[in-house]
C-alpha cells in the first residue's frame, strides 16, 4: 500500500497485523504492477479504507457487505453500494435499495446515492474487495482483499457484541457464515440487484428491522435519510 494511506488507529489495533502477512505483500505487489502498467485503480488510493476510516471501531453498529467497487470512473468512494454525490443516474441496485427504504420507512432517497452519512453513524459499508480496475468489474478478485476483509469481519465478530449484519445475496451470506448469532443479529435477503430483488429483497424491511434491534439493545437507531 502507498505510504500516504492512513487507517484509523482503532482499526489498526484490531487488524494492523494483517499488513505484515504474505498475502498482503502479494496484494501490494499486484497493485503496484497495475499502476506501472498505467491501469487506473478505483477508487483513488486515499479512499480504499474509507469504510473503516468513517468510524472508530467502538462506534460500529451495523455491517452491510458488498462485493467490489463500481468500475466506472467517479462512482466508487470506498463504501459498498454508495456513489459520489453527483452521480446520475444511480446504479440499479442502489435504486432498488432506495425503493425498499421508501416502502419500509417512507424515506425518499431518490435524489442521492451518496451513503457517507450512513457510514458516519456507524454503518460499515464494506466491500469484500476494496479495489477494481477502471472498466473491468471484478478484476481484483482473488488477489488478497477477501482475506483482509474476512479478518475485519472476524475481528468484529470476536471483539464486538450486538452488531447488525445485513447480508444481501449469496455472496455476502457466504462471507458472513462464521458470524456468532448468539452475540450478533443477522438480517438476510436476496440481493438488491435487478436480477434478484424480486426474489425476496423487496419487502424484507432491513432498515426498520435494524433500527428495532438497535433500539431494543439501547442504541441510537440509524437515520437512513440522506
PyMOL commands that set and color helices and strands:
alter all, ss='L'
color gray80, all
select helices_A, chain A and resi 9-20+22-36+45-47+50-53+57-59+92-105+116-120+145-159+169-175+197-199+206-216
alter helices_A, ss='H'
color red, helices_A
select strands_A, chain A and resi 41-42+62-66+123-127+132-133+164-168+185-189
alter strands_A, ss='S'
color yellow, strands_A
deselect
rebuild
show_as cartoon
